């Protein structure tokens, strides 16, 4: 049986993204601020993505001022997700921050309902309920582990889910005819400008650039903003959209496993059960309409 290379590329891309909490936590452990990490991360991502785009001589076909602005505004959601996601990790265990961010799945379904008037099917509603059940177990609330944790961390985590869902929603509708690398480069331009504006006062503090800050920023940049889009761009056209979404859910266990093994965070069996429920719910949502087709009455 021949392995679909697209599956391998998407699994690698999602797995890379699962390692971003390690480098974010590393940066915080060195004493760097949320602003400093984001400034250097976005700068590195900007340089790397535009370098790839120019070296590939990506086509500018279909681009105009309006589309460039729309793409850059969509990219702002990436910057906001980075800020909120890493901000959540300042106050919460990485395993909990990633679970909160993963709520983008059902939030995206709600956005489709509101803006595209696509009413969720019954199997989708069931998936949302399962995701929320999974979050209940994965957050370890039964053992009282979340008591005493700063509410600010939970707010940042949920906000990262909303902004990530917004990015996915709008990126699928804005300038889809433009070269993917060109789109990615303009997106990172928008997110870089946003981060520079929000953390303007901290820009001087990153100079001279220290080795520890550079290491943490390169990690979150490569594993969060460069390698995943690269592998997704290659792998996504080789598999169906539903399968691609299911495969990307490997990011969740990879992030929790890396937090457990590398960051030495305690992960209980109930948390793994919750994580498994979330992944099953994602699979059910993507394949459910095919597994349980709605019969139309004549």
C-alpha positions as CSV (number, residue, x, y, z in Angstrom):
1,X,0.0,0.0,0.0
2,X,1.5,3.3,-1.1
3,X,1.6,6.0,1.6
4,X,0.0,9.3,0.6
5,X,2.8,11.8,1.0
6,X,0.3,14.5,1.7
7,X,-0.7,12.7,4.9
8,X,3.0,12.6,6.0
9,X,3.5,16.3,5.2
10,X,0.4,17.4,7.1
11,X,1.3,15.3,10.1
12,X,4.8,16.8,10.2
13,X,3.5,20.3,9.9
14,X,1.0,19.8,12.7
15,X,3.6,18.1,14.8
16,X,6.0,21.0,14.4
17,X,3.3,23.4,15.7
18,X,2.9,21.3,18.7
19,X,6.5,22.1,19.9
20,X,5.9,25.9,20.0
21,X,4.9,25.9,23.7
22,X,8.4,24.6,24.6
23,X,10.1,27.6,23.1
24,X,7.6,30.1,24.4
25,X,8.0,28.7,28.0
26,X,11.8,28.8,27.5
27,X,11.7,32.5,26.6
28,X,9.6,33.3,29.7
29,X,12.0,31.2,31.9
30,X,14.8,33.4,30.7
31,X,12.9,36.4,32.0
32,X,11.8,37.9,28.6
33,X,8.4,39.5,28.2
34,X,5.5,38.6,25.9
35,X,6.3,41.7,23.8
36,X,10.0,40.9,23.4
37,X,9.3,37.3,22.3
38,X,6.6,38.3,19.8
39,X,8.7,41.2,18.4
40,X,11.7,38.9,17.6
41,X,9.5,36.0,16.5
42,X,7.6,38.1,14.0
43,X,10.8,39.7,12.7
44,X,12.4,36.3,12.0
45,X,9.2,35.0,10.5
46,X,8.9,38.1,8.2
47,X,12.5,37.7,7.0
48,X,12.3,33.9,6.4
49,X,8.9,33.9,4.7
50,X,9.7,36.8,2.4
51,X,13.1,35.2,1.6
52,X,11.4,32.0,0.6
53,X,8.8,33.9,-1.5
54,X,11.4,36.0,-3.3
55,X,13.8,33.0,-3.9
56,X,10.8,31.0,-5.4
57,X,9.9,34.1,-7.5
58,X,6.3,33.6,-6.5
59,X,3.7,35.0,-8.8
60,X,2.0,38.3,-8.1
61,X,-0.9,37.3,-10.4
62,X,-4.2,38.4,-9.0
63,X,-2.7,40.9,-6.5
64,X,-4.0,44.5,-6.1
65,X,-4.0,47.1,-3.3
66,X,-7.4,45.9,-2.0
67,X,-6.4,42.3,-1.8
68,X,-3.0,43.1,-0.2
69,X,-4.8,45.1,2.5
70,X,-7.3,42.2,3.0
71,X,-4.5,39.7,3.3
72,X,-2.6,41.8,5.7
73,X,-5.7,42.3,7.9
74,X,-6.2,38.6,7.9
75,X,-2.6,38.2,9.0
76,X,-3.3,40.3,12.0
77,X,-5.3,37.4,13.4
78,X,-2.0,35.4,13.4
79,X,-0.3,38.1,15.4
80,X,-3.2,38.3,17.9
81,X,-3.2,34.5,18.2
82,X,0.5,34.5,19.0
83,X,0.0,37.2,21.6
84,X,-2.9,35.5,23.3
85,X,-1.6,32.0,23.1
86,X,1.8,32.8,24.5
87,X,0.2,35.2,27.0
88,X,-1.9,32.3,28.2
89,X,1.3,30.3,28.8
90,X,2.6,33.0,31.0
91,X,0.0,32.1,33.6
92,X,-1.1,28.5,32.8
93,X,0.6,25.1,32.2
94,X,1.3,24.7,28.4
95,X,-0.9,21.7,28.3
96,X,-3.9,23.7,29.5
97,X,-3.1,26.7,27.2
98,X,-3.1,24.4,24.1
99,X,-6.4,22.9,25.1
100,X,-8.0,26.3,25.4
101,X,-6.6,27.4,22.1
102,X,-8.0,24.2,20.5
103,X,-11.5,25.5,21.1
104,X,-11.1,27.2,17.7
105,X,-12.8,24.1,16.3
106,X,-16.3,24.8,17.6
107,X,-15.8,28.6,17.5
108,X,-15.1,28.2,13.8
109,X,-18.3,26.3,13.3
110,X,-20.2,29.2,15.0
111,X,-18.5,31.7,12.8
112,X,-19.6,29.8,9.7
113,X,-23.1,29.8,11.1
114,X,-23.1,33.6,11.8
115,X,-21.3,34.9,8.7
116,X,-21.9,32.3,6.0
117,X,-25.4,31.2,7.2
118,X,-24.2,27.6,7.2
119,X,-26.3,25.9,10.0
120,X,-24.4,23.2,11.8
121,X,-25.7,19.7,11.1
122,X,-26.8,17.5,14.1
123,X,-23.5,15.6,14.0
124,X,-21.7,18.9,14.2
125,X,-23.7,19.9,17.3
126,X,-22.8,16.5,18.8
127,X,-19.1,17.2,18.0
128,X,-19.3,20.5,19.8
129,X,-20.8,18.8,22.9
130,X,-18.0,16.2,22.8
131,X,-15.3,18.8,22.5
132,X,-16.7,20.6,25.6
133,X,-16.8,17.3,27.5
134,X,-13.3,16.7,26.4
135,X,-12.2,20.1,27.7
136,X,-13.8,19.3,31.0
137,X,-11.6,16.3,31.5
138,X,-8.5,17.7,29.8
139,X,-8.5,20.8,32.1
140,X,-8.3,18.5,35.1
141,X,-11.1,20.3,36.9
142,X,-12.1,17.1,38.7
143,X,-8.8,17.1,40.6
144,X,-9.1,20.8,41.4
145,X,-5.9,21.5,39.4
146,X,-7.2,24.7,37.8
147,X,-8.1,26.3,41.2
148,X,-5.8,29.2,42.0
149,X,-4.6,29.7,38.5
150,X,-4.9,33.3,37.2
151,X,-8.1,34.0,35.4
152,X,-6.1,36.2,33.0
153,X,-4.5,33.0,31.6
154,X,-7.9,31.5,30.8
155,X,-9.1,34.7,29.2
156,X,-5.9,34.8,27.0
157,X,-6.4,31.2,26.1
158,X,-10.0,31.6,25.0
159,X,-9.1,34.8,23.1
160,X,-6.4,32.8,21.2
161,X,-9.1,30.3,20.2
162,X,-11.3,33.1,18.8
163,X,-8.5,34.8,16.9
164,X,-7.2,31.5,15.5
165,X,-10.8,30.6,14.4
166,X,-11.0,34.0,12.8
167,X,-7.8,33.5,10.9
168,X,-8.9,30.1,9.5
169,X,-12.3,31.5,8.6
170,X,-11.1,34.6,6.7
171,X,-7.9,33.0,5.2
172,X,-10.3,30.6,3.4
173,X,-12.2,33.5,1.9
174,X,-9.7,36.3,1.2
175,X,-7.6,36.4,-2.0
176,X,-7.7,32.6,-2.4
177,X,-6.6,33.0,-6.0
178,X,-3.2,34.5,-5.0
179,X,0.0,32.4,-4.8
180,X,0.0,30.7,-1.3
181,X,3.6,31.9,-0.6
182,X,2.8,35.5,-1.5
183,X,-0.3,35.3,0.7
184,X,1.6,33.9,3.6
185,X,4.3,36.7,3.3
186,X,1.7,39.5,3.2
187,X,-0.1,37.8,6.2
188,X,3.1,37.8,8.2
189,X,3.6,41.4,7.2
190,X,0.3,42.3,8.7
191,X,0.9,40.4,11.9
192,X,4.4,41.9,12.2
193,X,3.1,45.5,11.9
194,X,0.4,44.7,14.5
195,X,2.9,43.3,17.0
196,X,5.3,46.3,16.4
197,X,2.4,48.7,17.1
198,X,1.1,46.9,20.2
199,X,4.6,46.5,21.7
200,X,6.2,49.7,20.4
201,X,7.7,50.6,23.7
202,X,9.5,47.3,24.0
203,X,11.2,47.4,20.6
204,X,14.4,49.1,22.0
205,X,14.6,46.5,24.8
206,X,15.3,43.6,22.3
207,X,18.6,45.3,21.2
208,X,21.3,44.2,21.4
209,X,19.7,40.8,20.6
210,X,20.7,38.3,23.3
211,X,21.4,34.6,22.5
212,X,18.7,33.3,24.8
213,X,16.0,35.6,23.3
214,X,17.1,34.7,19.8
215,X,17.0,31.0,20.5
216,X,13.4,31.1,22.0
217,X,12.2,33.4,19.1
218,X,13.7,31.2,16.4
219,X,12.0,28.2,18.0
220,X,8.5,29.7,18.1
221,X,9.1,31.2,14.6
222,X,10.2,28.1,12.9
223,X,7.9,25.7,14.6
224,X,4.9,28.1,14.7
225,X,5.0,30.4,11.6
226,X,7.4,28.9,9.0
227,X,7.6,25.1,9.0
228,X,3.8,24.3,9.5
229,X,2.6,26.5,6.6
230,X,5.4,25.1,4.4
231,X,4.4,21.5,5.0
232,X,0.7,22.3,4.8
233,X,1.1,24.1,1.5
234,X,2.8,21.0,0.1
235,X,0.5,18.4,1.7
236,X,-3.0,20.0,1.7
237,X,-3.5,19.7,-2.1
238,X,-2.8,15.9,-1.9
239,X,-5.5,15.0,0.6
240,X,-9.2,16.0,1.1
241,X,-10.0,19.0,3.3
242,X,-11.8,16.8,5.9
243,X,-8.8,14.5,6.3
244,X,-6.4,17.4,6.5
245,X,-8.3,18.9,9.4
246,X,-8.4,15.6,11.2
247,X,-4.6,15.1,10.7
248,X,-3.8,18.6,12.1
249,X,-5.5,17.6,15.4
250,X,-2.3,15.6,16.1
251,X,-0.9,19.0,17.2
252,X,-2.9,18.6,20.5
253,X,-1.4,15.4,21.8
254,X,2.1,16.4,20.5
255,X,1.9,19.7,22.4
256,X,0.7,18.0,25.6
257,X,3.2,15.2,25.3
258,X,6.1,17.7,24.8
259,X,4.9,19.7,27.7
260,X,4.9,16.5,29.8
261,X,8.3,15.1,28.7
262,X,10.3,18.3,28.1
263,X,8.6,20.9,30.4
264,X,8.0,18.2,33.1
265,X,4.3,19.2,33.4
266,X,2.1,16.5,35.1
267,X,-0.5,15.1,32.7
268,X,-3.1,12.8,34.3
269,X,-4.9,9.9,32.7
270,X,-8.1,12.0,32.8
271,X,-6.4,14.7,30.8
272,X,-5.4,12.2,28.2
273,X,-9.0,10.9,28.1
274,X,-10.2,14.5,27.5
275,X,-7.6,15.0,24.8
276,X,-8.7,11.7,23.1
277,X,-12.4,12.8,23.3
278,X,-11.5,16.2,21.6
279,X,-9.7,14.4,18.8
280,X,-12.5,12.0,18.3
281,X,-15.0,14.9,18.2
282,X,-12.9,16.6,15.5
283,X,-12.9,13.4,13.4
284,X,-16.6,13.0,13.9
285,X,-17.3,16.5,12.7
286,X,-15.2,16.1,9.6
287,X,-16.4,12.6,8.6
288,X,-19.8,12.6,10.3
289,X,-21.8,13.8,7.3
290,X,-20.4,11.0,5.2
291,X,-20.8,8.4,7.9
292,X,-24.3,9.5,8.8
293,X,-25.8,11.1,5.7
294,X,-29.1,12.9,6.1
295,X,-31.9,11.3,4.3
296,X,-34.0,13.6,2.1
297,X,-37.7,12.9,2.1
298,X,-39.3,13.2,-1.3
